Amino acid sequence: MIHRRHVLTATTLALTTPAFAQGVRGSRTLVVLFTRSQNSRIGAEWVARQTGADLFEIRPRTPYPVDYFETVEQNRQEQERDARPALSDMGPDLGGYDTIYLAHPIWSGAMPGPVKTWLAGQDLTGKRVVPMISHGGYGPGSALDTLRTLAPGAEIGRPFVREGEQERQVVEAVGDWFTG
């Protein structure tokens, strides 16, 4: 099981490299976060604290169900349609930002719909976008290709990709324990 301290240690090591520092000094930085199970929040908040960055959280206008399996089904349907769910807010004007850290999970091997909605509504030309991806064991999936497609004028920084706690495994293990 991955613990918070493992994620923080890995994040610290990854983000104290010269590639991380480049583009942050002397620029305004924004951390954009989308999370449901909070796995992506740890790294996003750490980067915001370390850089003094502003933090914006992507929130769908209609929240995802609390039930994990209902969310999985809704996401499956959205992925099939390449849906772009409406957001409650598109966030700050990006004009004053040079570097944007984009923290999100992988859902069904892909970038979640709300993140695609946010990206499609932004002009990231000339911005440095650094992906911070948490996943349940399958890596970044198609998220980096999606990012390149939706942010064609952006410089894509070296991504931070980390396996997080797997909500499905926790839910199933509790179910097995409870009914066993």
Secondary structure, DSSP 4 states (H G I P E B T S, - for coil): ---HHHHHHHHHHHHTSHHHHTTTTTS-EEEEE--SSSHHHHHHHHHHHHHT-EEEE--BSSPPPSSHHHHHHHHHHHHHHT----BS---S-GGG-SEEEEEEE-BTTB--HHHHHHHHT---TT-EEEEEEEESSSTTTTHHHHHHHH-TTSEEPPPEEEE---HHHHHHHHHHHHH-
